[in-house]
Amino acid sequence: MLAALAAGTLAGCSNGSSNASSPAAQSNEEAAERAEEAASKREEAAELTKDREELAEIEAKKREEASEANAKKREQAAVTAAKKREQAAKRELRKRVKEAEANVKKREAAAQARAKKREEAARARAKKGEEAARTQAKKREAAAHAQAKRHEREAREKHPAKTSAETAPAPATTPTTTPAPTTPTTTPAQ
């Protein structure tokens, strides 16, 4: 701009002798035009630079906003994935707990079955023992009975049985006296 003013002042001074200095005036006008063009080019360049900076700021803001949006999306995806993993872990835990409970029930049932079998076996052994004891008792009783019969038979053989008249009690009548036998008395010879 200073160049344009300087050119304008020079042009104003040289107006008085327009014929003599017309080539010089022309060169001054050309210089002023060039200076104006250069100034306008500098202004355009400055505006262009300013526009580029504003555009860069806008693009930076857009990139930052996009980055924040992507970060939010990633965070939401991570939260969703974490929730899914947590739910899957809970399902797996419930499944394992159910399996463990089922295994405990199976073991308890097996233990009860073994206990019942042992109890039944003990009952069977006890019953068998009782039957064996009864059988032994019957055998001993039969043997004792047989021995008693044998003793009775032996006693009968040793002491023959008396007839029923001999074993019958005497009648309750008055006793009769039986005469005493008379035996001759002989004196012995001397």
C-alpha positions as CSV (number, residue, x, y, z in Angstrom):
1,M,0.0,0.0,0.0
2,L,2.8,2.3,0.7
3,A,4.1,1.8,-2.8
4,A,0.7,2.8,-4.2
5,L,0.7,6.0,-2.2
6,A,4.2,6.8,-3.2
7,A,3.3,6.1,-6.8
8,G,0.2,8.3,-6.4
9,T,2.3,11.2,-5.0
10,L,4.8,10.9,-7.7
11,A,2.0,10.8,-10.2
12,G,0.5,14.0,-8.8
13,C,3.8,15.9,-9.0
14,S,4.5,14.9,-12.5
15,N,1.1,16.1,-13.8
16,G,2.5,19.5,-14.5
17,S,4.8,18.3,-17.1
18,S,2.7,15.7,-18.7
19,N,4.3,15.9,-22.1
20,A,7.9,15.6,-21.0
21,S,7.5,12.9,-18.6
22,S,4.8,10.7,-20.1
23,P,7.0,7.7,-20.4
24,A,8.0,8.2,-16.7
25,A,4.4,8.6,-15.7
26,Q,3.5,5.5,-17.6
27,S,6.2,3.6,-15.8
28,N,5.0,4.9,-12.5
29,E,1.5,3.9,-13.2
30,E,2.7,0.5,-14.2
31,A,4.7,0.2,-11.0
32,A,1.7,1.3,-9.0
33,E,-0.5,-1.2,-10.8
34,R,2.1,-3.9,-10.1
35,A,2.3,-2.8,-6.5
36,E,-1.5,-3.0,-6.2
37,E,-1.5,-6.4,-7.9
38,A,1.3,-7.6,-5.5
39,A,-0.7,-6.3,-2.6
40,S,-3.9,-7.9,-3.7
41,K,-1.9,-11.2,-4.3
42,R,-0.5,-10.9,-0.8
43,E,-4.0,-10.3,0.6
44,E,-5.3,-13.2,-1.4
45,A,-2.4,-15.4,-0.1
46,A,-3.1,-14.3,3.4
47,E,-6.8,-15.0,3.1
48,L,-5.9,-18.4,1.5
49,T,-3.5,-19.2,4.4
50,K,-6.2,-18.1,6.8
51,D,-8.8,-20.3,5.0
52,R,-6.3,-23.2,5.0
53,E,-5.8,-22.8,8.8
54,E,-9.5,-22.6,9.4
55,L,-10.0,-25.7,7.2
56,A,-7.3,-27.5,9.1
57,E,-8.9,-26.5,12.4
58,I,-12.3,-27.8,11.1
59,E,-10.8,-31.0,9.9
60,A,-8.9,-31.4,13.2
61,K,-12.2,-30.9,15.1
62,K,-13.9,-33.4,12.8
63,R,-11.1,-35.9,13.4
64,E,-11.3,-35.4,17.1
65,E,-15.1,-35.7,17.1
66,A,-14.9,-38.9,15.0
67,S,-12.2,-40.2,17.3
68,E,-14.4,-39.5,20.3
69,A,-17.3,-41.2,18.6
70,N,-15.2,-44.2,17.8
71,A,-13.9,-44.3,21.3
72,K,-17.5,-44.2,22.6
73,K,-18.5,-47.0,20.2
74,R,-15.5,-49.1,21.3
75,E,-16.3,-48.4,24.9
76,Q,-19.9,-49.4,24.4
77,A,-18.8,-52.5,22.4
78,A,-16.4,-53.4,25.2
79,V,-19.2,-52.9,27.9
80,T,-21.5,-55.1,25.8
81,A,-18.8,-57.7,25.3
82,A,-18.0,-57.6,29.0
83,K,-21.7,-58.0,29.9
84,K,-22.0,-61.0,27.5
85,R,-18.8,-62.6,29.0
86,E,-20.2,-62.0,32.5
87,Q,-23.6,-63.6,31.5
88,A,-21.8,-66.5,29.9
89,A,-19.6,-66.9,33.0
90,K,-22.8,-66.9,35.1
91,R,-24.4,-69.5,32.9
92,E,-21.3,-71.6,33.1
93,L,-21.2,-71.3,36.8
94,R,-24.9,-72.2,37.1
95,K,-24.2,-75.2,34.9
96,R,-21.3,-76.3,37.0
97,V,-23.2,-75.9,40.2
98,K,-26.1,-78.0,38.8
99,E,-23.6,-80.6,37.6
100,A,-22.0,-80.6,41.1
101,E,-25.3,-80.9,42.8
102,A,-26.3,-83.8,40.4
103,N,-23.0,-85.5,41.2
104,V,-23.6,-85.1,44.9
105,K,-27.1,-86.5,44.6
106,K,-25.7,-89.4,42.5
107,R,-23.0,-90.1,45.1
108,E,-25.6,-89.9,47.9
109,A,-27.9,-92.2,46.1
110,A,-25.0,-94.6,45.5
111,A,-24.0,-94.4,49.1
112,Q,-27.6,-95.1,50.2
113,A,-27.8,-98.0,47.8
114,R,-24.5,-99.4,49.2
115,A,-25.8,-98.9,52.7
116,K,-29.1,-100.6,51.8
117,K,-27.2,-103.5,50.2
118,R,-25.0,-103.8,53.3
119,E,-28.1,-103.7,55.6
120,E,-29.9,-106.3,53.4
121,A,-26.8,-108.5,53.5
122,A,-26.6,-108.1,57.3
123,R,-30.3,-109.0,57.6
124,A,-29.8,-112.0,55.3
125,R,-26.8,-113.1,57.4
126,A,-28.7,-112.6,60.6
127,K,-31.7,-114.5,59.2
128,K,-29.4,-117.2,58.0
129,G,-27.8,-117.3,61.4
130,E,-31.2,-117.4,63.1
131,E,-32.2,-120.2,60.8
132,A,-29.0,-122.0,61.4
133,A,-29.5,-121.5,65.2
134,R,-33.1,-122.8,64.9
135,T,-31.8,-125.8,62.9
136,Q,-29.1,-126.4,65.5
137,A,-31.6,-126.0,68.3
138,K,-34.0,-128.5,66.6
139,K,-31.1,-130.9,66.1
140,R,-30.1,-130.6,69.7
141,E,-33.7,-131.0,70.8
142,A,-34.1,-134.0,68.6
143,A,-30.8,-135.4,69.9
144,A,-31.8,-134.8,73.5
145,H,-35.2,-136.4,72.8
146,A,-33.5,-139.3,71.1
147,Q,-31.1,-139.6,74.1
148,A,-34.0,-139.4,76.5
149,K,-35.8,-142.2,74.6
150,R,-32.6,-144.2,74.6
151,H,-32.2,-143.8,78.3
152,E,-35.8,-144.7,78.8
153,R,-35.3,-147.8,76.7
154,E,-32.2,-148.7,78.5
155,A,-33.9,-148.2,81.9
156,R,-36.8,-150.4,80.7
157,E,-34.3,-153.0,79.6
158,K,-32.5,-152.9,83.0
159,H,-35.7,-152.9,85.0
160,P,-38.5,-154.7,83.2
161,A,-41.8,-153.1,83.4
162,K,-44.1,-154.2,86.1
163,T,-47.5,-155.4,85.2
164,S,-50.3,-153.1,85.8
165,A,-51.5,-155.2,88.8
166,E,-48.2,-154.8,90.4
167,T,-48.0,-151.1,89.9
168,A,-51.6,-150.6,91.0
169,P,-52.1,-149.4,94.5
170,A,-53.5,-151.7,97.1
171,P,-57.2,-151.6,97.8
172,A,-58.2,-149.5,100.6
173,T,-59.8,-152.4,102.5
174,T,-58.7,-153.8,105.8
175,P,-55.6,-155.7,105.6
176,T,-55.9,-159.4,105.8
177,T,-53.4,-161.3,107.8
178,T,-51.7,-164.0,106.1
179,P,-50.9,-167.0,108.1
180,A,-47.3,-167.4,108.9
181,P,-45.8,-170.3,107.5
182,T,-45.1,-173.2,109.8
183,T,-41.9,-174.7,109.4
184,P,-40.8,-177.7,111.4
185,T,-38.2,-177.1,113.7
186,T,-35.6,-179.6,113.6
187,T,-32.9,-179.8,115.9
188,P,-29.7,-180.6,114.6
189,A,-28.1,-183.7,115.3
190,Q,-25.2,-183.7,117.5
